[in-house]
Amino acid sequence: MNVSVKALHTGDRSAWEVLYKGYAEFYNMPMTDETLNTVWQWIFDPNNRFFALIAKDEWGNGVGLMHYRGMPSPLRGAEVGFLDDLFVDPDCRSRGVAEQMFARLQQEAQAQNWPFVRWITAENNYRARAVYDRIADKTLWQTYQLNTDC
């Protein structure tokens, strides 16, 4: 599949929304206009180290998205990357889209001087984990969540 992966631009809003709603649906998370507007603002806020990539096919259709950000790593005394969201249109999976998006993410991380980009995924997300196992090193860390009732 011929795909181009680029930084999200303001003209990509409708394609991004379709993909992001698909991502939320995959994880059974409600998606509101308020959430969409908030995340969209984060992406384009120059004071926020939150970024987005979009993959488009040869016809300009959005087929994948990535949200990622810089985060401090106190033990390193440096910023590292964190991948928050990755979604590939179900009709475009197994065609190398995710791999192309990770290649671009690696370039972006190098440009930011991040030594690595880390992410988490659901234990039962077997299809995505198969890609991750090919392109990245699995860490020894377990993820926990402390709920605050807010």
Backbone as CSV, one residue per row, in Angstrom:
resi,resn,N_x,N_y,N_z,CA_x,CA_y,CA_z,C_x,C_y,C_z
1,MET,0.848,-1.178,0.000,0.000,0.000,0.000,0.894,1.242,0.000
2,ASN,0.642,2.144,-0.900,1.397,3.385,-0.999,0.818,4.382,-0.001
3,VAL,1.595,4.695,1.037,1.126,5.557,2.122,2.151,6.655,2.369
4,SER,1.653,7.839,2.657,2.538,8.911,3.118,2.169,9.223,4.558
5,VAL,3.172,9.453,5.376,2.957,9.758,6.790,3.538,11.134,7.050
6,LYS,2.689,12.030,7.538,3.093,13.414,7.756,2.508,13.937,9.054
7,ALA,3.051,15.052,9.502,2.470,15.745,10.650,1.053,16.169,10.291
8,LEU,0.171,16.077,11.244,-1.217,16.474,11.053,-1.281,17.981,10.800
9,HIS,-2.117,18.389,9.858,-2.357,19.801,9.556,-3.815,20.134,9.828
10,THR,-4.101,21.410,9.968,-5.464,21.822,10.304,-6.483,21.365,9.263
11,GLY,-6.073,21.202,8.026,-6.989,20.734,6.990,-7.318,19.252,7.075
12,ASP,-6.680,18.535,8.000,-6.896,17.098,8.159,-7.965,16.773,9.197
13,ARG,-8.676,17.769,9.688,-9.596,17.558,10.815,-10.616,16.451,10.548
14,SER,-11.278,16.446,9.413,-12.331,15.441,9.194,-11.748,14.029,9.115
15,ALA,-10.622,13.860,8.441,-9.995,12.534,8.359,-9.533,12.084,9.742
16,TRP,-8.955,13.003,10.501,-8.495,12.698,11.853,-9.655,12.272,12.740
17,GLU,-10.779,12.993,12.654,-11.946,12.666,13.483,-12.444,11.257,13.214
18,VAL,-12.542,10.882,11.952,-13.000,9.529,11.609,-12.077,8.485,12.223
19,LEU,-10.770,8.693,12.081,-9.802,7.742,12.626,-9.844,7.725,14.151
20,TYR,-9.914,8.893,14.769,-9.896,8.938,16.228,-11.167,8.333,16.824
21,LYS,-12.285,8.543,16.168,-13.526,7.906,16.622,-13.418,6.383,16.480
22,GLY,-12.779,5.917,15.415,-12.555,4.479,15.248,-11.681,3.922,16.356
23,TYR,-10.661,4.672,16.743,-9.776,4.275,17.837,-10.563,4.173,19.145
24,ALA,-11.361,5.186,19.438,-12.159,5.190,20.671,-13.141,4.021,20.669
25,GLU,-13.733,3.750,19.528,-14.674,2.633,19.428,-13.964,1.300,19.685
26,PHE,-12.761,1.139,19.160,-11.984,-0.086,19.371,-11.787,-0.346,20.863
27,TYR,-11.522,0.715,21.629,-11.299,0.575,23.065,-12.575,0.788,23.893
28,ASN,-13.731,0.851,23.229,-15.020,1.018,23.906,-15.036,2.239,24.820
29,MET,-14.457,3.324,24.307,-14.447,4.582,25.045,-15.409,5.554,24.372
30,PRO,-16.221,6.239,25.154,-17.095,7.239,24.539,-16.264,8.382,23.955
31,MET,-16.712,8.905,22.844,-16.013,10.031,22.207,-17.019,11.166,22.041
32,THR,-16.716,12.287,22.660,-17.599,13.446,22.591,-16.950,14.529,21.747
33,ASP,-17.754,15.482,21.342,-17.213,16.644,20.631,-16.240,17.405,21.521
34,GLU,-16.523,17.452,22.812,-15.633,18.149,23.741,-14.253,17.496,23.757
35,THR,-14.210,16.166,23.797,-12.929,15.460,23.777,-12.215,15.702,22.459
36,LEU,-12.932,15.586,21.360,-12.325,15.834,20.050,-11.723,17.235,19.988
37,ASN,-12.468,18.226,20.434,-11.980,19.612,20.389,-10.773,19.814,21.301
38,THR,-10.790,19.200,22.467,-9.668,19.330,23.397,-8.401,18.739,22.809
39,VAL,-8.494,17.517,22.295,-7.308,16.859,21.735,-6.816,17.626,20.516
40,TRP,-7.726,18.078,19.677,-7.339,18.866,18.501,-6.574,20.116,18.929
41,GLN,-7.036,20.790,19.970,-6.344,21.981,20.462,-4.964,21.629,21.008
42,TRP,-4.838,20.507,21.709,-3.527,20.090,22.222,-2.518,19.944,21.085
43,ILE,-2.970,19.348,19.991,-2.062,19.078,18.872,-1.470,20.371,18.316
44,PHE,-2.263,21.408,18.248,-1.822,22.652,17.611,-1.414,23.745,18.594
45,ASP,-1.363,23.420,19.871,-0.923,24.376,20.883,0.606,24.362,20.915
46,PRO,1.257,25.467,20.551,2.728,25.491,20.512,3.371,25.329,21.890
47,ASN,2.604,25.535,22.956,3.133,25.379,24.309,2.932,23.964,24.856
48,ASN,2.343,23.105,24.059,2.054,21.742,24.487,2.910,20.784,23.656
49,ARG,3.656,19.922,24.283,4.539,18.985,23.576,3.768,17.735,23.189
50,PHE,2.646,17.924,22.498,1.765,16.848,22.053,1.672,16.943,20.538
51,PHE,1.899,15.829,19.849,2.014,15.840,18.394,1.126,14.765,17.775
52,ALA,0.900,14.894,16.479,0.104,13.889,15.771,0.651,13.681,14.370
53,LEU,0.590,12.427,13.950,0.914,12.046,12.581,-0.334,11.453,11.957
54,ILE,-0.461,11.630,10.656,-1.550,11.002,9.923,-0.962,10.278,8.721
55,ALA,-1.462,9.093,8.480,-1.082,8.326,7.294,-2.215,8.455,6.289
56,LYS,-1.830,8.740,5.045,-2.828,8.871,3.974,-2.453,7.952,2.824
57,ASP,-3.468,7.396,2.199,-3.222,6.544,1.035,-2.974,7.418,-0.194
58,GLU,-2.760,6.772,-1.333,-2.426,7.511,-2.555,-3.538,8.447,-3.033
59,TRP,-4.755,8.278,-2.513,-5.875,9.145,-2.882,-6.115,10.244,-1.846
60,GLY,-5.278,10.286,-0.810,-5.408,11.312,0.217,-6.348,10.964,1.347
61,ASN,-6.809,9.722,1.400,-7.694,9.299,2.483,-6.878,8.961,3.725
62,GLY,-7.358,9.396,4.887,-6.701,9.058,6.143,-6.849,7.580,6.436
63,VAL,-5.729,6.904,6.674,-5.759,5.469,6.968,-5.116,5.128,8.307
64,GLY,-4.478,6.113,8.959,-3.867,5.845,10.255,-3.547,7.122,10.990
65,LEU,-3.508,7.043,12.312,-3.137,8.197,13.123,-2.253,7.761,14.272
66,MET,-1.451,8.689,14.727,-0.604,8.517,15.899,-0.625,9.807,16.694
67,HIS,-0.794,9.694,18.008,-0.614,10.814,18.928,0.565,10.460,19.815
68,TYR,1.482,11.392,19.971,2.653,11.139,20.806,3.093,12.445,21.460
69,ARG,3.932,12.306,22.488,4.331,13.493,23.233,5.681,13.290,23.882
70,GLY,6.271,14.403,24.251,7.473,14.354,25.063,7.087,14.268,26.522
71,MET,7.906,13.561,27.292,7.668,13.507,28.736,9.005,13.442,29.460
72,PRO,9.089,14.084,30.615,10.336,14.053,31.365,10.628,12.652,31.891
73,SER,11.885,12.288,31.882,12.348,11.046,32.495,13.325,11.450,33.594
74,PRO,12.853,11.550,34.833,13.699,12.046,35.913,15.006,11.271,36.094
75,LEU,14.982,9.955,35.974,16.213,9.186,36.147,17.247,9.495,35.074
76,ARG,16.795,9.903,33.909,17.704,10.254,32.820,18.042,11.739,32.811
77,GLY,17.222,12.529,33.482,17.403,13.972,33.420,17.206,14.471,32.002
78,ALA,16.304,13.809,31.273,16.075,14.139,29.865,14.626,13.822,29.508
79,GLU,14.215,14.373,28.403,12.894,14.087,27.883,12.955,12.840,27.006
80,VAL,11.917,12.023,27.078,11.762,10.852,26.215,10.415,10.974,25.515
81,GLY,10.144,10.086,24.592,8.873,10.113,23.880,7.886,9.118,24.457
82,PHE,6.612,9.435,24.339,5.550,8.523,24.743,4.491,8.511,23.648
83,LEU,4.190,7.334,23.148,3.141,7.146,22.148,1.836,6.880,22.877
84,ASP,0.883,7.793,22.725,-0.410,7.636,23.382,-1.374,6.801,22.564
85,ASP,-1.500,7.098,21.290,-2.526,6.475,20.465,-1.966,6.089,19.106
86,LEU,-2.337,4.908,18.651,-2.049,4.457,17.290,-3.293,3.749,16.796
87,PHE,-3.749,4.146,15.626,-4.909,3.486,15.026,-4.710,3.416,13.530
88,VAL,-4.967,2.245,12.979,-4.962,2.040,11.528,-6.350,1.565,11.137
89,ASP,-6.902,2.174,10.104,-8.210,1.781,9.587,-8.230,0.266,9.408
90,PRO,-9.254,-0.419,9.939,-9.300,-1.878,9.837,-9.156,-2.413,8.407
91,ASP,-9.652,-1.673,7.417,-9.542,-2.118,6.027,-8.121,-1.998,5.484
92,CYS,-7.246,-1.334,6.212,-5.877,-1.099,5.737,-4.826,-1.818,6.572
93,ARG,-5.259,-2.637,7.493,-4.308,-3.348,8.346,-3.609,-4.453,7.561
94,SER,-2.458,-4.832,8.053,-1.603,-5.865,7.431,-1.084,-5.425,6.067
95,ARG,-0.974,-4.126,5.864,-0.454,-3.589,4.603,0.761,-2.693,4.825
96,GLY,1.334,-2.748,6.024,2.539,-1.990,6.307,2.320,-0.566,6.782
97,VAL,1.067,-0.170,7.015,0.788,1.198,7.441,1.425,1.478,8.802
98,ALA,1.215,0.587,9.752,1.775,0.804,11.097,3.297,0.893,11.044
99,GLU,3.921,0.031,10.277,5.375,0.057,10.170,5.865,1.383,9.589
100,GLN,5.154,1.904,8.597,5.535,3.195,8.021,5.326,4.325,9.029
101,MET,4.285,4.206,9.834,4.049,5.230,10.851,5.140,5.179,11.916
102,PHE,5.560,3.985,12.300,6.634,3.876,13.286,7.958,4.385,12.720
103,ALA,8.188,4.177,11.450,9.416,4.703,10.837,9.426,6.227,10.930
104,ARG,8.295,6.860,10.664,8.206,8.320,10.773,8.318,8.762,12.231
105,LEU,7.691,8.013,13.141,7.793,8.337,14.555,9.252,8.285,15.007
106,GLN,9.985,7.326,14.523,11.402,7.229,14.884,12.161,8.465,14.403
107,GLN,11.872,8.934,13.201,12.500,10.159,12.695,12.139,11.360,13.571
108,GLU,10.867,11.452,13.946,10.425,12.563,14.790,11.112,12.505,16.147
109,ALA,11.246,11.313,16.716,11.910,11.151,18.007,13.383,11.550,17.916
110,GLN,14.028,11.172,16.849,15.425,11.564,16.653,15.547,13.085,16.547
111,ALA,14.616,13.713,15.841,14.638,15.173,15.703,14.439,15.855,17.064
112,GLN,13.684,15.223,17.962,13.451,15.758,19.304,14.574,15.382,20.271
113,ASN,15.490,14.536,19.802,16.599,14.042,20.625,16.119,13.164,21.782
114,TRP,15.030,12.420,21.546,14.528,11.471,22.530,15.286,10.158,22.359
115,PRO,15.812,9.576,23.433,16.529,8.316,23.306,15.624,7.133,22.968
116,PHE,14.342,7.264,23.274,13.380,6.213,22.934,11.968,6.769,22.999
117,VAL,11.028,5.984,22.466,9.601,6.256,22.595,8.999,5.010,23.239
118,ARG,8.221,5.209,24.268,7.600,4.102,25.000,6.091,4.173,24.831
119,TRP,5.422,3.033,24.957,3.963,3.002,24.901,3.449,1.783,25.630
120,ILE,2.142,1.772,25.863,1.461,0.626,26.449,0.348,0.216,25.502
121,THR,-0.097,-1.007,25.642,-1.233,-1.480,24.865,-1.992,-2.497,25.690
122,ALA,-3.182,-2.786,25.260,-3.992,-3.777,25.965,-3.382,-5.172,25.791
123,GLU,-3.446,-5.950,26.830,-2.909,-7.317,26.810,-3.512,-8.135,25.675
124,ASN,-4.805,-7.918,25.408,-5.478,-8.717,24.379,-5.444,-8.081,22.985
125,ASN,-4.619,-7.064,22.791,-4.497,-6.421,21.484,-3.430,-7.185,20.675
126,TYR,-3.740,-8.439,20.377,-2.767,-9.358,19.780,-2.256,-8.906,18.425
127,ARG,-3.123,-8.373,17.622,-2.707,-7.960,16.282,-1.667,-6.833,16.349
128,ALA,-1.953,-5.833,17.164,-0.995,-4.734,17.314,0.281,-5.226,17.984
129,ARG,0.141,-6.080,18.972,1.323,-6.581,19.670,2.239,-7.360,18.739
130,ALA,1.691,-8.016,17.742,2.531,-8.728,16.774,3.421,-7.741,16.022
131,VAL,2.877,-6.576,15.687,3.683,-5.531,15.039,4.719,-5.007,16.023
132,TYR,4.298,-4.691,17.232,5.208,-4.137,18.233,6.369,-5.088,18.509
133,ASP,6.072,-6.382,18.567,7.125,-7.373,18.830,8.164,-7.411,17.709
134,ARG,7.763,-7.041,16.502,8.706,-7.017,15.371,9.567,-5.759,15.352
135,ILE,9.010,-4.641,15.800,9.705,-3.366,15.599,10.330,-2.762,16.847
136,ALA,9.990,-3.294,18.024,10.440,-2.657,19.266,10.822,-3.719,20.300
137,ASP,11.440,-3.258,21.355,11.807,-4.127,22.468,10.723,-4.058,23.536
138,LYS,10.266,-5.224,23.979,9.283,-5.271,25.060,10.014,-5.017,26.371
139,THR,9.474,-4.113,27.182,10.111,-3.797,28.459,9.648,-4.768,29.537
140,LEU,10.276,-4.673,30.680,9.915,-5.515,31.826,8.866,-4.863,32.720
141,TRP,8.439,-3.655,32.378,7.569,-2.885,33.254,6.114,-3.310,33.136
142,GLN,5.448,-3.374,34.264,4.011,-3.610,34.339,3.331,-2.262,34.545
143,THR,2.138,-2.107,34.033,1.425,-0.842,34.142,0.343,-0.939,35.217
144,TYR,0.270,0.084,36.059,-0.765,0.189,37.078,-1.456,1.536,36.928
145,GLN,-2.650,1.628,37.475,-3.420,2.863,37.391,-4.072,3.132,38.736
146,LEU,-3.829,4.302,39.283,-4.442,4.730,40.532,-5.591,5.665,40.174
147,ASN,-6.817,5.229,40.385,-7.970,6.054,40.076,-8.190,7.085,41.170
148,THR,-8.626,8.268,40.770,-8.798,9.372,41.718,-10.245,9.757,41.940
149,ASP,-11.166,9.105,41.267,-12.594,9.393,41.383,-12.969,10.806,40.956
150,CYS,-12.148,11.419,40.090,-12.470,12.757,39.567,-13.302,12.640,38.315
